[in-house]
Amino acid sequence: MKRMNDEAYMRMALEEARIAGEAGEVPIGAVVVYEPIDPGTRRSLAEPRVIARAGNRRERAKDPAGHAEFAAMLEAARKLDAWRLTGCTVYVTLEPCLMCAGLMHQARVDRCVYGAPDPKAGALGTLYQVNADERLNHTFEATPGVLADECADLLREFFAARRKK
């Protein structure tokens, strides 16, 4: 079985973003990939698999926590029947905000891969580095800029269309 790469998973997140945008939401999408790792050897115990997908749902759900990555992590926790998302990578089309980066910290994700940076709220490198703050009891890897132009274009087009209305 061929292993997927970061771009392939980000394309899945982009599809979730498009679906959200078509529903009138800000087009941000997320995918959670689970790859259990043996803690002793750090070797993979199984092929990585997508366990959750979501798009923004703040407007439809009237939910301030309805961010794509937040919803995907909640679904992943239900699927794993655990609050710890150890072994998980979160792919999201826009750099997570403080709330979502905080949830990633609390859930103990291994990694977050994001597309476009967020100059107004980015908490994994732009304004803050929640993932690398050693004062916290968990740090995690952040990989920025995967399909960044495509992710940013989707947001730009959405807001341009909205301004025309």
DSSP file with accessible surface (Angstrom, degrees, kcal/mol):
  #  RESIDUE AA STRUCTURE BP1 BP2  ACC     N-H-->O    O-->H-N    N-H-->O    O-->H-N    TCO  KAPPA ALPHA  PHI   PSI    X-CA   Y-CA   Z-CA
    1    1 A M              0   0  193      0, 0.0     2,-0.3     0, 0.0     0, 0.0   0.000 360.0 360.0 360.0 132.7    0.0    0.0    0.0
    2    2 A K        -     0   0  180      1,-0.1     2,-0.3     0, 0.0     0, 0.0  -0.567 360.0-128.6 -78.6 130.4    1.4    3.4   -1.0
    3    3 A R        -     0   0  117     -2,-0.3     2,-0.2     1,-0.1    -1,-0.1  -0.603  22.0-128.8 -76.0 138.1    1.8    5.9    1.9
    4    4 A M        -     0   0   77     -2,-0.3     2,-0.2    44,-0.1    -1,-0.1  -0.513  20.6-138.2 -82.9 155.2    0.3    9.2    1.3
    5    5 A N     >  -     0   0   92     -2,-0.2     4,-2.0     1,-0.0     3,-0.3  -0.527  31.6 -90.5-107.2 177.6    2.3   12.4    1.8
    6    6 A D  H  > S+     0   0   41      1,-0.2     4,-2.5     2,-0.2     5,-0.2   0.874 124.5  54.1 -56.5 -39.7    1.5   15.7    3.4
    7    7 A E  H  > S+     0   0   98      1,-0.2     4,-2.2     2,-0.2    -1,-0.2   0.901 106.1  52.2 -64.0 -39.5    0.2   17.2    0.1
    8    8 A A  H  > S+     0   0   27     -3,-0.3     4,-1.3     2,-0.2    -1,-0.2   0.929 112.7  44.4 -63.6 -43.8   -2.2   14.3   -0.4
    9    9 A Y  H  X S+     0   0   12     -4,-2.0     4,-1.9     1,-0.2    -1,-0.2   0.888 111.0  54.4 -68.0 -36.1   -3.7   14.8    3.0
   10   10 A M  H  X S+     0   0    0     -4,-2.5     4,-2.7    -5,-0.2    -2,-0.2   0.875 102.6  57.4 -66.4 -33.1   -3.8   18.6    2.6
   11   11 A R  H  X S+     0   0  116     -4,-2.2     4,-1.9     2,-0.2    -1,-0.2   0.887 105.2  51.4 -63.0 -35.2   -5.8   18.0   -0.7
   12   12 A M  H  X S+     0   0   42     -4,-1.3     4,-1.9     2,-0.2    -1,-0.2   0.917 109.6  49.2 -64.7 -42.2   -8.4   16.2    1.4
   13   13 A A  H  X S+     0   0    0     -4,-1.9     4,-2.2     1,-0.2    -2,-0.2   0.899 108.2  54.2 -63.9 -38.4   -8.5   19.1    3.8
   14   14 A L  H  X S+     0   0    0     -4,-2.7     4,-2.5     2,-0.2    -1,-0.2   0.880 105.1  53.6 -62.7 -37.1   -8.9   21.5    0.9
   15   15 A E  H  X S+     0   0   85     -4,-1.9     4,-2.2     2,-0.2    -1,-0.2   0.921 108.6  49.1 -63.8 -42.0  -11.9   19.4   -0.3
   16   16 A E  H  X S+     0   0   32     -4,-1.9     4,-2.3     1,-0.2    -2,-0.2   0.893 110.0  52.6 -62.4 -38.4  -13.4   19.8    3.2
   17   17 A A  H  X S+     0   0    0     -4,-2.2     4,-2.8     2,-0.2    -2,-0.2   0.915 108.0  50.3 -63.5 -43.3  -12.7   23.6    2.9
   18   18 A R  H  X S+     0   0   83     -4,-2.5     4,-2.4     2,-0.2    -2,-0.2   0.911 109.7  50.4 -62.1 -42.4  -14.5   23.8   -0.5
   19   19 A I  H  X S+     0   0   72     -4,-2.2     4,-1.1     2,-0.2    -1,-0.2   0.926 111.4  48.6 -61.9 -43.2  -17.5   22.0    0.9
   20   20 A A  H ><>S+     0   0    1     -4,-2.3     5,-2.5     1,-0.2     3,-0.6   0.928 110.5  51.4 -62.0 -44.2  -17.6   24.4    3.9
   21   21 A G  H ><5S+     0   0   20     -4,-2.8     3,-1.8     1,-0.3    -2,-0.2   0.898 106.0  53.9 -61.3 -40.1  -17.3   27.4    1.5
   22   22 A E  H 3<5S+     0   0  159     -4,-2.4    -1,-0.3     1,-0.3    -2,-0.2   0.782 106.0  54.5 -64.9 -25.0  -20.2   26.1   -0.6
   23   23 A A  T <<5S-     0   0   47     -4,-1.1    -1,-0.3    -3,-0.6    -2,-0.2   0.348 127.4-100.2 -89.4   4.9  -22.3   26.0    2.6
   24   24 A G  T < 5S+     0   0   33     -3,-1.8    -3,-0.2     1,-0.3     2,-0.2   0.494  83.6 126.3  91.0   4.0  -21.5   29.6    3.3
   25   25 A E  S   <S-     0   0    2     -5,-2.5    -1,-0.3    -6,-0.2    -2,-0.1  -0.559  77.5 -87.7 -88.1 158.9  -18.8   29.0    5.8
   26   26 A V        -     0   0   32     -2,-0.2     2,-1.9     1,-0.1    30,-0.4  -0.504  55.9-110.3 -61.1 127.9  -15.3   30.4    5.7
   27   27 A P        +     0   0    2      0, 0.0     2,-0.4     0, 0.0   -10,-0.2  -0.449  67.4 136.3 -75.9  83.8  -13.6   27.7    3.6
   28   28 A I        -     0   0   17     -2,-1.9    28,-2.0   -11,-0.2     2,-0.3  -0.990  28.1-175.4-125.4 134.5  -11.3   26.0    6.0
   29   29 A G  E     -A   55   0A   0     -2,-0.4    64,-2.1    26,-0.2     2,-0.3  -0.920   5.9-167.2-131.3 158.8  -11.0   22.3    6.2
   30   30 A A  E     -AB  54  92A   0     24,-2.8    24,-2.3    -2,-0.3     2,-0.3  -0.988   6.9-168.5-146.2 152.5   -9.2   19.7    8.3
   31   31 A V  E     -AB  53  91A   0     60,-2.3    60,-3.3    -2,-0.3     2,-0.5  -0.994  12.7-148.8-138.4 138.9   -8.3   16.0    8.3
   32   32 A V  E     -AB  52  90A   0     20,-2.7    19,-2.7    -2,-0.3    20,-1.2  -0.960  12.3-163.8-112.1 127.3   -6.9   14.0   11.2
   33   33 A V  E     -AB  50  89A   6     56,-2.8    56,-2.6    -2,-0.5     2,-0.5  -0.937   5.1-153.5-112.7 129.9   -4.6   11.1   10.3
   34   34 A Y  E     +AB  49  88A  50     15,-3.1    15,-2.0    -2,-0.5    54,-0.2  -0.901  20.6 166.2-108.1 127.1   -3.9    8.4   12.9
   35   35 A E        -     0   0   46     52,-3.1    12,-0.1    -2,-0.5     2,-0.1  -0.831  28.3-142.9-137.3  96.3   -0.6    6.4   12.8
   36   36 A P        -     0   0   20      0, 0.0     9,-3.0     0, 0.0    10,-0.7  -0.375  18.0-160.4 -64.5 136.3    0.0    4.5   16.0
   37   37 A I  B     -E   44   0B  39      7,-0.2     7,-0.2     8,-0.2     3,-0.0  -0.953  22.7-117.6-119.6 137.6    3.6    4.4   17.0
   38   38 A D     >  -     0   0   55      5,-3.0     4,-2.8    -2,-0.4     5,-0.4  -0.607  23.6-146.4 -70.0 120.6    5.4    1.9   19.3
   39   39 A P  T  4 S+     0   0  105      0, 0.0    -1,-0.2     0, 0.0     0, 0.0   0.824  93.5  49.0 -63.7 -28.8    6.6    4.2   22.1
   40   40 A G  T  4 S+     0   0   70      1,-0.1    -2,-0.0     3,-0.1    -3,-0.0   0.938 127.1  21.0 -75.7 -46.2    9.7    2.0   22.7
   41   41 A T  T  4 S-     0   0   80      2,-0.2    -1,-0.1     0, 0.0     3,-0.1   0.615  90.9-134.6 -98.3 -14.5   11.0    1.7   19.1
   42   42 A R     <  +     0   0  160     -4,-2.8     2,-0.3     1,-0.2    -2,-0.0   0.707  59.9 139.3  61.9  21.8    9.2    4.8   17.6
   43   43 A R        -     0   0  183     -5,-0.4    -5,-3.0     1,-0.1    -1,-0.2  -0.735  61.9 -98.4 -95.8 150.0    8.2    2.5   14.7
   44   44 A S  B     -E   37   0B  48     -2,-0.3    -7,-0.2    -7,-0.2     3,-0.1  -0.355  25.8-165.7 -66.1 136.3    4.8    2.6   13.1
   45   45 A L  S    S+     0   0  111     -9,-3.0     2,-0.3     1,-0.2    -8,-0.2   0.572  72.3   5.3 -96.5 -15.5    2.5   -0.2   14.2
   46   46 A A  S    S-     0   0   42    -10,-0.7    -1,-0.2     3,-0.0     3,-0.1  -0.979  89.6 -78.5-159.8 162.7    0.0    0.3   11.4
   47   47 A E        -     0   0   84     -2,-0.3   -13,-0.1     1,-0.1    -2,-0.0  -0.420  58.4-100.8 -64.0 141.9   -0.5    2.2    8.1
   48   48 A P        -     0   0   20      0, 0.0     2,-0.3     0, 0.0   -13,-0.2  -0.350  46.8-173.9 -61.4 145.1   -1.7    5.8    8.6
   49   49 A R  E     -A   34   0A 131    -15,-2.0   -15,-3.1    -3,-0.1     2,-0.4  -0.999  30.0-112.0-145.1 146.3   -5.4    6.3    8.1
   50   50 A V  E     +A   33   0A  50     -2,-0.3   -17,-0.2   -17,-0.2     3,-0.1  -0.621  35.3 170.3 -73.8 124.2   -7.8    9.2    8.0
   51   51 A I  E     +     0   0A   9    -19,-2.7     2,-0.3    -2,-0.4   -18,-0.2   0.528  61.7  22.2-113.2  -9.7  -10.0    9.0   11.1
   52   52 A A  E     -A   32   0A   2    -20,-1.2   -20,-2.7    27,-0.0     2,-0.3  -0.982  53.3-178.9-158.4 146.1  -11.8   12.4   10.9
   53   53 A R  E     +A   31   0A  88     -2,-0.3     2,-0.3   -22,-0.2   -22,-0.2  -0.989  15.5 158.4-141.7 144.2  -12.6   15.1    8.4
   54   54 A A  E     -A   30   0A   1    -24,-2.3   -24,-2.8    -2,-0.3     2,-0.3  -0.988  23.8-150.6-162.4 156.8  -14.4   18.4    8.9
   55   55 A G  E     -A   29   0A   7     -2,-0.3   -26,-0.2   -26,-0.2   -38,-0.1  -0.789  51.1 -68.3-119.2 168.2  -14.9   21.9    7.5
   56   56 A N        +     0   0    8    -28,-2.0    11,-0.2   -30,-0.4   -31,-0.1  -0.257  48.4 171.4 -53.4 142.9  -15.8   25.1    9.3
   57   57 A R     >  +     0   0   91      9,-3.0     4,-2.0     6,-0.2     6,-0.4   0.041  36.3 117.9-143.9  27.1  -19.3   25.0   10.9
   58   58 A R  H  >>S+     0   0  108      8,-0.5     5,-1.4     2,-0.2     4,-0.9   0.920  81.6  41.2 -63.2 -45.8  -19.4   28.1   13.0
   59   59 A E  H  45S+     0   0  106      3,-0.2     3,-0.3     2,-0.2    -1,-0.2   0.950 118.2  44.2 -70.4 -48.5  -22.2   29.8   11.1
   60   60 A R  H  45S+     0   0  128      1,-0.2    -2,-0.2     6,-0.1    -1,-0.2   0.886 124.2  34.9 -65.1 -40.4  -24.4   26.7   10.6
   61   61 A A  H  <5S-     0   0   54     -4,-2.0    -1,-0.2     2,-0.1    -2,-0.2   0.519  98.9-131.7 -91.6  -6.7  -24.0   25.5   14.1
   62   62 A K  T  <5 +     0   0  170     -4,-0.9    -3,-0.2    -3,-0.3    -4,-0.1   0.927  60.6 144.9  52.2  47.0  -23.9   28.9   15.7
   63   63 A D    > < -     0   0   66     -5,-1.4     3,-2.0    -6,-0.4    -1,-0.2  -0.952  49.4-158.7-124.7 114.1  -20.8   27.6   17.5
   64   64 A P  T 3  S+     0   0  103      0, 0.0    -1,-0.1     0, 0.0     3,-0.1   0.750 100.5  51.3 -64.3 -19.4  -17.8   29.7   18.3
   65   65 A A  T 3  S+     0   0   23      1,-0.2     2,-0.8    -8,-0.1     6,-0.1   0.258  76.4 113.9 -96.9  13.6  -15.7   26.5   18.6
   66   66 A G    <   +     0   0    2     -3,-2.0    -9,-3.0     4,-0.1    -8,-0.5   0.017  38.7 141.8 -78.9  32.7  -17.0   25.3   15.2
   67   67 A H     >  -     0   0   28     -2,-0.8     4,-2.7   -11,-0.2     5,-0.3  -0.455  61.3-117.8 -72.3 149.3  -13.5   25.6   13.6
   68   68 A A  H  > S+     0   0    0      1,-0.2     4,-2.5     2,-0.2   -38,-0.2   0.910 112.4  43.9 -55.7 -49.9  -12.6   22.8   11.1
   69   69 A E  H  > S+     0   0    7      2,-0.2     4,-2.4     1,-0.2    -1,-0.2   0.870 112.3  53.4 -69.6 -31.7   -9.7   21.4   13.1
   70   70 A F  H  > S+     0   0   39      2,-0.2     4,-2.2     1,-0.2    -2,-0.2   0.959 111.8  45.1 -64.3 -48.8  -11.6   21.6   16.4
   71   71 A A  H  X S+     0   0    8     -4,-2.7     4,-2.2     1,-0.2    -2,-0.2   0.900 113.0  51.0 -63.1 -40.1  -14.5   19.6   14.9
   72   72 A A  H  X S+     0   0    0     -4,-2.5     4,-2.6    -5,-0.3    -1,-0.2   0.902 109.6  50.1 -65.9 -39.3  -12.1   17.1   13.3
   73   73 A M  H  X S+     0   0    5     -4,-2.4     4,-2.5     2,-0.2    -1,-0.2   0.896 109.0  51.9 -67.5 -37.2  -10.2   16.6   16.6
   74   74 A L  H  X S+     0   0   77     -4,-2.2     4,-2.0     2,-0.2    -2,-0.2   0.931 111.9  46.7 -62.3 -43.6  -13.5   16.0   18.5
   75   75 A E  H  X S+     0   0   51     -4,-2.2     4,-2.6     1,-0.2    -2,-0.2   0.915 110.7  52.5 -63.9 -41.4  -14.5   13.4   15.9
   76   76 A A  H  X S+     0   0    0     -4,-2.6     4,-2.6     1,-0.2     5,-0.2   0.911 107.7  51.8 -61.2 -41.4  -11.1   11.8   16.1
   77   77 A A  H  X>S+     0   0   24     -4,-2.5     5,-1.9     1,-0.2     4,-1.1   0.906 110.1  49.0 -62.8 -40.6  -11.4   11.5   19.9
   78   78 A R  H  <5S+     0   0  165     -4,-2.0     3,-0.3     2,-0.2    -2,-0.2   0.928 111.8  49.0 -63.6 -43.0  -14.7    9.8   19.5
   79   79 A K  H  <5S+     0   0  124     -4,-2.6    -2,-0.2     1,-0.2    -1,-0.2   0.881 117.8  39.6 -64.2 -39.1  -13.3    7.4   16.9
   80   80 A L  H  <5S-     0   0   40     -4,-2.6    -1,-0.2     2,-0.2    -2,-0.2   0.569 102.6-133.9 -84.6 -10.4  -10.4    6.5   19.1
   81   81 A D  T  <5S+     0   0  150     -4,-1.1     2,-0.3    -3,-0.3    -3,-0.2   0.917  73.5  96.6  55.2  45.9  -12.5    6.5   22.3
   82   82 A A  S   <S-     0   0   45     -5,-1.9    -2,-0.2    -6,-0.1    -1,-0.2  -0.981  72.8-139.2-158.8 148.6   -9.8    8.6   24.0
   83   83 A W  S    S+     0   0  137     -2,-0.3     2,-0.5    -3,-0.1    -6,-0.1   0.748  86.5  83.9 -83.5 -22.6   -9.1   12.2   24.7
   84   84 A R        -     0   0  131      1,-0.1    24,-0.2    -7,-0.1    23,-0.1  -0.692  60.2-166.5 -81.2 127.6   -5.4   11.8   23.9
   85   85 A L    >   +     0   0    2     22,-4.0     3,-1.7    -2,-0.5    25,-0.5  -0.170  27.6 157.9-105.3  38.7   -4.7   12.0   20.2
   86   86 A T  T 3   +     0   0   76      1,-0.3    23,-0.1    23,-0.2     3,-0.1  -0.396  66.5  31.3 -61.0 136.3   -1.3   10.6   20.4
   87   87 A G  T 3  S+     0   0    5      1,-0.3   -52,-3.1    21,-0.2     2,-0.4   0.462  98.9 120.8  90.1   3.1   -0.2    9.2   17.0
   88   88 A C  E <   -B   34   0A   0     -3,-1.7    22,-2.0    20,-0.2    23,-1.3  -0.809  45.9-163.4-108.4 144.0   -2.3   11.8   15.2
   89   89 A T  E     -Bc  33 111A  22    -56,-2.6   -56,-2.8    -2,-0.4     2,-0.5  -0.986  14.0-148.4-117.5 131.1   -1.4   14.5   12.7
   90   90 A V  E     -Bc  32 112A   0     21,-2.3    23,-3.0    -2,-0.4     2,-0.5  -0.896   8.7-163.4-101.2 123.6   -3.9   17.3   12.1
   91   91 A Y  E     +Bc  31 113A   8    -60,-3.3   -60,-2.3    -2,-0.5     2,-0.3  -0.935  16.9 169.6-105.4 127.4   -3.9   18.7    8.6
   92   92 A V  E     -Bc  30 114A   0     21,-2.4    23,-1.6    -2,-0.5   -62,-0.2  -0.999  37.8-136.0-143.2 143.4   -5.7   22.1    8.3
   93   93 A T  E    S+     0   0A   2    -64,-2.1    23,-2.5    -2,-0.3     2,-0.4   0.712  91.7  41.4 -74.8 -21.1   -5.8   24.6    5.4
   94   94 A L  E    S- c   0 116A  27    -65,-0.3     3,-0.1    21,-0.2    -1,-0.1  -0.983  99.8 -94.2-127.5 141.4   -5.2   27.7    7.6
   95   95 A E        -     0   0    3     21,-2.7    26,-0.1    -2,-0.4    -2,-0.1  -0.226  54.5-104.8 -50.7 130.0   -2.8   28.1   10.5
   96   96 A P        -     0   0    0      0, 0.0    27,-3.1     0, 0.0    28,-0.3  -0.231  28.9-128.1 -62.1 149.1   -4.7   27.3   13.8
   97   97 A C     >  -     0   0   23     25,-0.2     4,-2.9    26,-0.1     5,-0.3  -0.201  38.6 -87.4 -81.5-180.0   -5.7   30.0   16.2
   98   98 A L  H  > S+     0   0   87     23,-0.3     4,-2.6     1,-0.2     5,-0.2   0.891 127.2  52.5 -58.6 -42.0   -5.0   30.0   19.9
   99   99 A M  H  > S+     0   0   70      2,-0.2     4,-2.1     1,-0.2    -1,-0.2   0.952 114.8  40.0 -61.4 -48.4   -8.1   28.0   20.7
  100  100 A C  H  > S+     0   0    0      2,-0.2     4,-2.4     1,-0.2    -2,-0.2   0.891 115.6  50.3 -72.8 -37.5   -7.3   25.2   18.2
  101  101 A A  H  X S+     0   0    0     -4,-2.9     4,-2.3     1,-0.2    -1,-0.2   0.899 110.3  52.6 -64.7 -37.3   -3.6   25.2   18.9
  102  102 A G  H  X S+     0   0   24     -4,-2.6     4,-2.9    -5,-0.3    -2,-0.2   0.900 108.2  49.5 -64.1 -40.2   -4.5   24.9   22.6
  103  103 A L  H  X S+     0   0   40     -4,-2.1     4,-2.9     2,-0.2    -2,-0.2   0.912 108.7  53.0 -65.7 -38.7   -6.7   22.0   21.9
  104  104 A M  H  X>S+     0   0    0     -4,-2.4     5,-2.0     2,-0.2     4,-0.6   0.917 111.4  46.9 -60.5 -42.7   -3.9   20.3   19.9
  105  105 A H  H ><5S+     0   0   11     -4,-2.3     3,-1.1     1,-0.2    -2,-0.2   0.955 114.5  45.8 -61.0 -51.5   -1.7   20.8   23.0
  106  106 A Q  H 3<5S+     0   0  108     -4,-2.9    -2,-0.2     1,-0.3    -1,-0.2   0.855 113.2  49.7 -63.3 -34.6   -4.3   19.5   25.4
  107  107 A A  H 3<5S-     0   0    7     -4,-2.9   -22,-4.0    -5,-0.2    -1,-0.3   0.516 107.3-128.0 -82.5  -7.6   -5.1   16.5   23.1
  108  108 A R  T <<5 -     0   0   45     -3,-1.1   -21,-0.2    -4,-0.6   -20,-0.2   0.871  37.3-177.0  64.5  39.4   -1.4   15.7   22.8
  109  109 A V      < -     0   0    0     -5,-2.0   -23,-0.2    -6,-0.2   -20,-0.1  -0.310  25.9-139.1 -62.3 156.3   -1.3   15.5   19.0
  110  110 A D  S    S-     0   0   49    -22,-2.0    31,-1.9   -25,-0.5     2,-0.3   0.817  74.6  -3.8 -82.9 -32.4    2.0   14.6   17.5
  111  111 A R  E     -cd  89 141A  45    -23,-1.3   -21,-2.3    29,-0.2     2,-0.4  -0.997  49.7-150.9-162.0 150.1    2.0   17.1   14.6
  112  112 A C  E     -cd  90 142A   0     29,-2.3    31,-2.8    -2,-0.3     2,-0.5  -1.000  11.5-168.1-128.0 131.3    0.0   19.8   12.8
  113  113 A V  E     -cd  91 143A   0    -23,-3.0   -21,-2.4    -2,-0.4     2,-0.3  -0.981  15.6-179.5-115.6 124.2    0.5   20.5    9.1
  114  114 A Y  E     -c   92   0A  11     29,-2.3    32,-1.9    -2,-0.5   -21,-0.2  -0.907  22.8-150.5-128.6 159.4   -1.1   23.7    7.8
  115  115 A G  E    S+     0   0A   0    -23,-1.6    30,-1.1    -2,-0.3    33,-0.3   0.885  73.8  26.1 -86.0 -89.9   -1.4   25.4    4.6
  116  116 A A  E    S-c   94   0A   4    -23,-2.5   -21,-2.7    31,-0.2    -1,-0.2  -0.536  77.8-121.1 -82.7 141.3   -1.7   29.2    4.7
  117  117 A P        -     0   0   75      0, 0.0    -1,-0.1     0, 0.0    -2,-0.0  -0.421  19.1-136.1 -71.9 156.5   -0.3   31.3    7.6
  118  118 A D    >>  -     0   0   30    -22,-0.1     4,-2.7     1,-0.1     3,-0.5  -0.885  16.8-173.3-118.1  99.2   -2.8   33.4    9.5
  119  119 A P  T 34 S+     0   0   97      0, 0.0    -1,-0.1     0, 0.0     0, 0.0   0.697  85.1  46.6 -67.4 -14.8   -1.3   36.9   10.1
  120  120 A K  T 34 S+     0   0  190      1,-0.0    -2,-0.0     7,-0.0   -23,-0.0   0.691 135.3   1.6 -99.1 -21.6   -4.2   37.9   12.4
  121  121 A A  T <4 S+     0   0   35     -3,-0.5   -23,-0.3   -26,-0.1     2,-0.1   0.357  79.7 145.2-148.0   6.0   -4.6   34.8   14.6
  122  122 A G     <> +     0   0    0     -4,-2.7     5,-2.2     1,-0.1     6,-1.3  -0.318  17.0 177.1 -63.0 126.4   -1.9   32.2   13.8
  123  123 A A  T   5 +     0   0    0    -27,-3.1     7,-2.2     4,-0.2     8,-0.5   0.274  66.9  67.2-115.2  10.3   -0.7   30.4   16.9
  124  124 A L  B   5S-F  129   0C   7    -28,-0.3     5,-0.2     5,-0.2    -1,-0.2  -0.141 130.6 -34.4-121.5  37.7    1.7   27.9   15.4
  125  125 A G  T   5S+     0   0   33      3,-3.3     4,-0.1    -3,-0.2    -2,-0.1   0.025 123.5  72.7 144.2 -32.8    4.4   30.2   14.2
  126  126 A T  T   5S-     0   0   58      2,-0.2    -3,-0.2    -8,-0.1     3,-0.1   0.987 122.5  -6.2 -79.5 -61.3    3.0   33.5   13.0
  127  127 A L  S   <S+     0   0   87     -5,-2.2     2,-0.3     1,-0.3    -4,-0.2   0.758 138.0  12.6-100.4 -36.5    1.9   35.3   16.2
  128  128 A Y        -     0   0  118     -6,-1.3    -3,-3.3    -7,-0.0    -1,-0.3  -0.882  56.1-144.3-133.9 166.4    2.5   32.5   18.8
  129  129 A Q  B >>  +F  124   0C 121     -2,-0.3     3,-1.4    -5,-0.2     4,-0.6  -0.503  33.2 157.4-131.4  63.0    4.3   29.2   18.9
  130  130 A V  G >4 S+     0   0   20     -7,-2.2     3,-1.1     1,-0.3    -6,-0.2   0.882  72.8  59.6 -55.2 -38.5    2.1   27.2   21.2
  131  131 A N  G 34 S+     0   0   18     -8,-0.5     9,-2.1     1,-0.2    -1,-0.3   0.756 113.0  36.1 -63.6 -25.8    3.4   24.0   19.7
  132  132 A A  G <4 S+     0   0   48     -3,-1.4     2,-0.9     7,-0.2    -1,-0.2   0.298  79.6 124.8-114.3  10.0    7.0   24.8   20.7
  133  133 A D    X<  -     0   0   39     -3,-1.1     3,-1.8    -4,-0.6     5,-0.3  -0.591  42.9-164.6 -77.9 105.9    6.4   26.5   24.1
  134  134 A E  T 3  S+     0   0  177     -2,-0.9    -1,-0.2     1,-0.3     5,-0.1   0.559  80.9  74.6 -73.2  -5.4    8.6   24.5   26.5
  135  135 A R  T 3  S+     0   0  213      3,-0.0    -1,-0.3     2,-0.0     2,-0.1   0.726  87.7  78.6 -73.6 -19.8    6.8   26.0   29.5
  136  136 A L  S <  S-     0   0   63     -3,-1.8     3,-0.0    -6,-0.1    -5,-0.0  -0.475  91.2-119.9 -86.4 161.1    3.9   23.7   28.6
  137  137 A N  S    S+     0   0  113     -2,-0.1     2,-0.3     1,-0.1    -1,-0.1   0.437  95.4  38.7 -82.9   0.2    3.8   20.0   29.4
  138  138 A H        -     0   0   37     -5,-0.3     2,-0.3     2,-0.0    -5,-0.2  -0.969  61.3-174.3-149.1 132.9    3.5   18.9   25.7
  139  139 A T        -     0   0   69     -2,-0.3     2,-0.3    -7,-0.1    -7,-0.2  -0.881   9.4-171.2-119.2 158.0    5.1   20.2   22.5
  140  140 A F        -     0   0   13     -9,-2.1   -29,-0.2    -2,-0.3     2,-0.2  -0.979  27.9 -95.8-147.5 159.4    4.4   19.1   19.0
  141  141 A E  E     -d  111   0A 111    -31,-1.9   -29,-2.3    -2,-0.3     2,-0.4  -0.507  30.6-162.2 -77.3 141.2    5.8   19.5   15.5
  142  142 A A  E     -d  112   0A  24    -31,-0.2   -29,-0.2    -2,-0.2   -31,-0.0  -0.997   3.9-167.8-124.2 130.4    4.3   22.1   13.2
  143  143 A T  E     -d  113   0A  31    -31,-2.8   -29,-2.3    -2,-0.4     3,-0.4  -0.947  16.2-166.0-117.9 105.5    4.8   22.0    9.5
  144  144 A P        +     0   0   76      0, 0.0   -29,-0.2     0, 0.0   -28,-0.1  -0.456  54.7  32.3 -88.9 162.2    3.7   25.2    7.7
  145  145 A G    >   +     0   0   40    -30,-1.1     3,-1.3     1,-0.2     2,-0.6   0.549  59.6 156.6  81.1  14.2    3.2   26.1    4.1
  146  146 A V  T 3  S-     0   0   18    -32,-1.9    -1,-0.2    -3,-0.4     5,-0.1  -0.626  88.5 -16.2 -77.9 117.4    1.9   22.8    2.6
  147  147 A L  T 3> S+     0   0   26     -2,-0.6     4,-2.5   -32,-0.1    -1,-0.3   0.844  91.7 162.0  54.4  37.5   -0.1   23.9   -0.5
  148  148 A A  H <>  +     0   0   24     -3,-1.3     4,-2.9   -33,-0.3     5,-0.2   0.877  65.8  50.6 -56.0 -43.8   -0.1   27.4    1.0
  149  149 A D  H  > S+     0   0  127     -4,-0.2     4,-2.9     2,-0.2    -1,-0.2   0.929 111.7  47.1 -64.0 -43.6   -0.9   29.2   -2.2
  150  150 A E  H  > S+     0   0   65      2,-0.2     4,-1.8     1,-0.2    -1,-0.2   0.916 114.5  47.4 -64.4 -41.5   -3.9   26.9   -3.0
  151  151 A C  H  X S+     0   0    2     -4,-2.5     4,-1.5     2,-0.2    -2,-0.2   0.931 115.0  45.1 -64.9 -45.8   -5.2   27.3    0.6
  152  152 A A  H  X S+     0   0   18     -4,-2.9     4,-2.9    -5,-0.2    -2,-0.2   0.897 109.6  55.8 -66.2 -40.3   -4.8   31.1    0.6
  153  153 A D  H  X S+     0   0   65     -4,-2.9     4,-2.9    -5,-0.2     5,-0.3   0.899 104.1  54.1 -59.0 -42.0   -6.3   31.4   -2.8
  154  154 A L  H  X S+     0   0   27     -4,-1.8     4,-1.9     1,-0.2    -1,-0.2   0.927 112.3  43.7 -59.8 -42.9   -9.5   29.6   -1.7
  155  155 A L  H  X S+     0   0   21     -4,-1.5     4,-2.5     2,-0.2     5,-0.3   0.930 113.2  51.0 -68.2 -44.8   -9.8   32.1    1.2
  156  156 A R  H  X S+     0   0  142     -4,-2.9     4,-2.6     1,-0.2     5,-0.2   0.926 111.2  48.1 -58.6 -45.7   -9.1   35.1   -0.9
  157  157 A E  H  X S+     0   0  126     -4,-2.9     4,-2.3     2,-0.2    -1,-0.2   0.901 110.7  51.8 -63.3 -40.6  -11.7   34.1   -3.5
  158  158 A F  H  X S+     0   0   33     -4,-1.9     4,-2.0    -5,-0.3    -2,-0.2   0.948 113.9  41.9 -61.0 -49.3  -14.3   33.5   -0.8
  159  159 A F  H  X S+     0   0   74     -4,-2.5     4,-2.2     2,-0.2    -2,-0.2   0.860 112.2  54.7 -72.0 -31.5  -13.8   36.9    0.8
  160  160 A A  H  X S+     0   0   38     -4,-2.6     4,-1.4    -5,-0.3    -1,-0.2   0.932 110.6  46.4 -63.6 -43.9  -13.6   38.7   -2.6
  161  161 A A  H  X S+     0   0   51     -4,-2.3     4,-0.9     1,-0.2    -2,-0.2   0.891 111.4  52.2 -64.7 -37.7  -17.0   37.1   -3.6
  162  162 A R  H >< S+     0   0  115     -4,-2.0     3,-0.6     1,-0.2    -1,-0.2   0.882 106.7  52.6 -67.0 -39.3  -18.4   38.1   -0.3
  163  163 A R  H 3< S+     0   0  184     -4,-2.2    -1,-0.2     1,-0.2    -2,-0.2   0.813 103.9  58.1 -66.4 -30.5  -17.3   41.7   -0.7
  164  164 A K  H 3<        0   0  185     -4,-1.4    -1,-0.2    -5,-0.2    -2,-0.2   0.756 360.0 360.0 -68.9 -25.9  -19.0   41.9   -4.1
  165  165 A K    <<        0   0  214     -4,-0.9    -3,-0.0    -3,-0.6    -4,-0.0  -0.325 360.0 360.0 -73.5 360.0  -22.4   41.0   -2.6
